Amino acid sequence: MTGFQIELPCPPSTNSLYGNSTTGRDKTKRYREWLLDASSRMLASVRPKQPMVAEAQIVITLNIQKGADISNRIKALEDLLVRSGVLVNDSIVDRITISRDREMKLNTCSMHVFGK
């Protein structure tokens, strides 16, 4: 089993990833900016040489403002893992664990990914 860990800024909520435009649904400015920052951090990190292809598990720990829905952060993080070549596809994810840690710096997240 291969493992990978990274610290990132928290992604926007799933509710604010896309917005309506004259051409349909497009990524919001906030999501595009987060993707650019998070993608550059992923490129600078030590990632598996080959994408994980099976039985992936993701453990997410984050600290966002009190009352914010932590489960609304999962989709952007999964998509980032696929976009960065860590996962071949997000359909291989068998388990996701997410928790809030108020001891972490506000608006940060830690992701541990394991898979074959």
Phi and psi in degrees as a GROMACS rama.xvg file:
@    title "Ramachandran Plot"
@    xaxis  label "Phi"
@    yaxis  label "Psi"
@TYPE xy
-96.5903  146.277  THR-2
-126.843  155.949  GLY-3
-153.264  140.116  PHE-4
-138.948  141.365  GLN-5
-152.199  149.198  ILE-6
-105.297  133.907  GLU-7
-141.187  162.407  LEU-8
-68.9045  149.498  PRO-9
-62.9767  138.912  CYS-10
-75.8456  163.528  PRO-11
-64.6243  160.087  PRO-12
-61.9119  148.353  SER-13
-52.0087  -34.4068  THR-14
-65.0774  -17.3392  ASN-15
-120.253  24.7997  SER-16
-80.8984  -36.1223  LEU-17
-128.227  149.248  TYR-18
-136.45  163.233  GLY-19
-77.2241  143.055  ASN-20
-141.821  -179.415  SER-21
-68.4712  -18.5419  THR-22
-102.286  4.03773  THR-23
123.22  -135.093  GLY-24
-102.637  128.204  ARG-25
-129.536  156.644  ASP-26
-61.7712  138.49  LYS-27
-73.6579  161.845  THR-28
-58.4578  -43.6597  LYS-29
-60.4053  -42.998  ARG-30
-67.4403  -43.2481  TYR-31
-60.0239  -42.604  ARG-32
-65.5857  -42.1199  GLU-33
-63.8268  -44.0148  TRP-34
-59.0035  -42.5673  LEU-35
-61.9588  -47.8741  LEU-36
-64.4852  -50.7373  ASP-37
-64.5729  -38.9682  ALA-38
-64.2074  -40.6233  SER-39
-66.6613  -35.9263  SER-40
-66.7603  -38.5863  ARG-41
-63.2626  -43.9262  MET-42
-63.4714  -32.7576  LEU-43
-81.3741  -9.65227  ALA-44
-89.8101  168.08  SER-45
-89.6628  106.211  VAL-46
-109.698  162.944  ARG-47
-58.9523  144.633  PRO-48
-66.7928  -32.5164  LYS-49
-118.654  146.71  GLN-50
-62.9726  146.556  PRO-51
-69.6949  136.523  MET-52
-115.998  -7.05942  VAL-53
-158.199  155.256  ALA-54
50.4788  43.6467  GLU-55
-75.2712  143.672  ALA-56
-129.687  136.825  GLN-57
-124.088  130.962  ILE-58
-116.835  118.334  VAL-59
-116.037  129.546  ILE-60
-124.42  130.948  THR-61
-146.911  166.332  LEU-62
-134.268  110.142  ASN-63
-125.621  169.381  ILE-64
-52.9398  147.178  GLN-65
-57.009  134.828  LYS-66
92.2311  -13.9718  GLY-67
-75.0251  144.71  ALA-68
-80.7651  109.148  ASP-69
-68.0652  -30.2797  ILE-70
-69.298  -17.8956  SER-71
-75.8909  3.54737  ASN-72
-100.713  -9.33292  ARG-73
-66.8297  -48.5192  ILE-74
-58.464  -44.8449  LYS-75
-62.6539  -38.4432  ALA-76
-68.7656  -41.4619  LEU-77
-60.2205  -47.1489  GLU-78
-61.8222  -36.4191  ASP-79
-63.6134  -41.0593  LEU-80
-62.4228  -38.1663  LEU-81
-70.7659  -48.6777  VAL-82
-57.9569  -34.3823  ARG-83
-88.6135  -0.755003  SER-84
82.2759  13.4336  GLY-85
-78.782  -40.6832  VAL-86
-113.39  141.954  LEU-87
-69.1547  -32.2016  VAL-88
-166.703  149.196  ASN-89
-75.8464  -6.13152  ASP-90
-73.0203  -11.8095  SER-91
-84.5242  -4.25697  ILE-92
-75.0691  118.579  VAL-93
-96.2115  -23.7409  ASP-94
-151.919  136.923  ARG-95
-130.242  130.159  ILE-96
-119.222  129.382  THR-97
-131.677  137.832  ILE-98
-146.296  156.836  SER-99
-99.2669  133.707  ARG-100
-124.396  103.469  ASP-101
-71.475  -6.03828  ARG-102
-83.6175  -18.7031  GLU-103
-73.1841  159.691  MET-104
-59.7772  138.877  LYS-105
-59.9972  140.042  LEU-106
66.2952  31.5587  ASN-107
-121.159  159.07  THR-108
-143.547  153.606  CYS-109
-121.359  133.914  SER-110
-125.538  128.872  MET-111
-115.909  127.991  HIS-112
-125.207  132.332  VAL-113
-129.303  144.589  PHE-114
-179.298  -178.327  GLY-115
